[in-house]
Amino acid sequence: MSMIVRPATLEDADGIYAIEEESFSIPWSMDSITHDLANTELTMYDVLVRDDGRVEGYGGLWRVLDEGQITNIALRQDCRGNGYGELLLRVLMESAWEKGCASIFLEVRISNAAALGLYRKLGYQVVSVRKQYYSEPVEDAYVMVCKKETYHWAVK
Ligand SMILES: CC(C)(COP(=O)(O)OP(=O)(O)OC[C@H]1O[C@@H](n2cnc3c(N)ncnc32)[C@H](O)[C@@H]1OP(=O)(O)O)[C@@H](O)C(=O)NCCC(=O)NCCS
């Protein structure tokens, strides 16, 4: 089974919503997802898609001037741990650098070892802590940033 990463369209909303429900205690609403997918001036969404068309993962980013903000990144459970999360995040970030972003921010639960490992691998650093930022369960968030000049490009 091969996979590709491509820009998301409105037709991917159901697949993205299914991943949200599988991944998070408070998933994004379908309205928020379709709003972001339609608003391509300021948002960038990519999907990881299997060759039979099933959406296996997605990542999103908002752009404001030269700053990016990762909205979310998630893969279906049975797809995790095979390098696809890294591939998806690299495609999203490298598109953001090309479109003029100089730095990319994100928030992450402080206990989320897999996401933290991925972000650190690509060059993100913790810049602050947001106390009790998350609910269900209540937990602090790390705010992390990666600057274009300190991004860890993949060895080709
Ligand atoms: C976070 C997530 C997107 C990572 O994607 P993934 O496909 O599982 O990760 P990859 O296989 O691409 O791993 C890339 C790197 O991440 C780190 N990593 C991945 N899983 C890890 C784990 N369980 N523990 C620690 N580090 C881990 C490693 O540095 C790994 O690089 P390596 O293989 O060279 O060691 C995925 O696990 C996921 O969807 N999780 C649920 C949703 C979520 O928490 N999203 C983040 C919200 S902020």
The ligand as an SDF file (V2000), in Angstrom:
LIG
                    3D

 48 50  0  0  0  0  0  0  0  0999 V2000
    2.0640   12.7600   16.7830 C   0  0  0  0  0  0  0  0  0  0  0  0
    1.9280   11.9490   15.4860 C   0  0  0  0  0  0  0  0  0  0  0  0
    1.3550   12.8440   14.3950 C   0  0  0  0  0  0  0  0  0  0  0  0
    3.3430   11.4870   15.0740 C   0  0  0  0  0  0  0  0  0  0  0  0
    3.2420   10.7590   13.8620 O   0  0  0  0  0  0  0  0  0  0  0  0
    3.8990    9.3010   13.7250 P   0  0  0  0  0  0  0  0  0  0  0  0
    3.6880    8.8320   12.3400 O   0  0  0  0  0  0  0  0  0  0  0  0
    3.3720    8.4440   14.8320 O   0  0  0  0  0  0  0  0  0  0  0  0
    5.4450    9.6030   13.9950 O   0  0  0  0  0  0  0  0  0  0  0  0
    6.6610    9.1360   13.0650 P   0  0  0  0  0  0  0  0  0  0  0  0
    6.6180    7.6470   12.9420 O   0  0  0  0  0  0  0  0  0  0  0  0
    6.6690    9.9360   11.8310 O   0  0  0  0  0  0  0  0  0  0  0  0
    7.9050    9.4960   13.9830 O   0  0  0  0  0  0  0  0  0  0  0  0
    8.7090   10.6560   13.7100 C   0  0  0  0  0  0  0  0  0  0  0  0
    9.5070   10.9790   14.9500 C   0  0  0  0  0  0  0  0  0  0  0  0
    8.6160   11.3010   16.0360 O   0  0  0  0  0  0  0  0  0  0  0  0
    9.1620   10.7970   17.2630 C   0  0  0  0  0  0  0  0  0  0  0  0
    8.2550    9.7880   17.8130 N   0  0  0  0  0  0  0  0  0  0  0  0
    7.2780    9.1040   17.1570 C   0  0  0  0  0  0  0  0  0  0  0  0
    6.6220    8.2940   18.0190 N   0  0  0  0  0  0  0  0  0  0  0  0
    7.2130    8.4670   19.2260 C   0  0  0  0  0  0  0  0  0  0  0  0
    6.9650    7.9310   20.5150 C   0  0  0  0  0  0  0  0  0  0  0  0
    5.9890    7.0300   20.7270 N   0  0  0  0  0  0  0  0  0  0  0  0
    7.7230    8.3610   21.5500 N   0  0  0  0  0  0  0  0  0  0  0  0
    8.6910    9.2930   21.3590 C   0  0  0  0  0  0  0  0  0  0  0  0
    8.9810    9.8440   20.1410 N   0  0  0  0  0  0  0  0  0  0  0  0
    8.2450    9.4230   19.1000 C   0  0  0  0  0  0  0  0  0  0  0  0
   10.5100   10.2130   16.9210 C   0  0  0  0  0  0  0  0  0  0  0  0
   11.4730   11.2520   17.0360 O   0  0  0  0  0  0  0  0  0  0  0  0
   10.3370    9.8080   15.4720 C   0  0  0  0  0  0  0  0  0  0  0  0
   11.5570    9.7980   14.7580 O   0  0  0  0  0  0  0  0  0  0  0  0
   12.4210    8.4120   14.7030 P   0  0  0  0  0  0  0  0  0  0  0  0
   11.5150    7.3860   14.1020 O   0  0  0  0  0  0  0  0  0  0  0  0
   13.5930    8.7650   13.8290 O   0  0  0  0  0  0  0  0  0  0  0  0
   12.7750    8.0750   16.1200 O   0  0  0  0  0  0  0  0  0  0  0  0
    1.0090   10.6960   15.6740 C   0  0  0  0  0  0  0  0  0  0  0  0
    1.5780    9.8630   16.6640 O   0  0  0  0  0  0  0  0  0  0  0  0
   -0.4280   11.0110   16.0640 C   0  0  0  0  0  0  0  0  0  0  0  0
   -1.2920   11.1620   15.2070 O   0  0  0  0  0  0  0  0  0  0  0  0
   -0.7240   11.1030   17.3860 N   0  0  0  0  0  0  0  0  0  0  0  0
   -2.0880   11.3880   17.8680 C   0  0  0  0  0  0  0  0  0  0  0  0
   -2.5030   12.8120   17.5890 C   0  0  0  0  0  0  0  0  0  0  0  0
   -1.5860   13.8070   18.2570 C   0  0  0  0  0  0  0  0  0  0  0  0
   -1.2130   13.6660   19.4160 O   0  0  0  0  0  0  0  0  0  0  0  0
   -1.2320   14.8670   17.5080 N   0  0  0  0  0  0  0  0  0  0  0  0
   -0.3790   15.9370   18.0010 C   0  0  0  0  0  0  0  0  0  0  0  0
   -1.1890   17.0190   18.6230 C   0  0  0  0  0  0  0  0  0  0  0  0
   -0.1700   18.3570   19.2010 S   0  0  0  0  0  0  0  0  0  0  0  0
  1  2  1  0
  2  3  1  0
  2  4  1  0
  2 36  1  0
  4  5  1  0
  5  6  1  0
  6  7  2  0
  6  8  1  0
  6  9  1  0
  9 10  1  0
 10 11  2  0
 10 12  1  0
 10 13  1  0
 13 14  1  0
 14 15  1  0
 15 16  1  0
 15 30  1  0
 16 17  1  0
 17 18  1  0
 17 28  1  0
 18 19  1  0
 18 27  1  0
 19 20  2  0
 20 21  1  0
 21 22  1  0
 21 27  2  0
 22 23  1  0
 22 24  2  0
 24 25  1  0
 25 26  2  0
 26 27  1  0
 28 29  1  0
 28 30  1  0
 30 31  1  0
 31 32  1  0
 32 33  2  0
 32 34  1  0
 32 35  1  0
 36 37  1  0
 36 38  1  0
 38 39  2  0
 38 40  1  0
 40 41  1  0
 41 42  1  0
 42 43  1  0
 43 44  2  0
 43 45  1  0
 45 46  1  0
 46 47  1  0
 47 48  1  0
M  END
$$$$
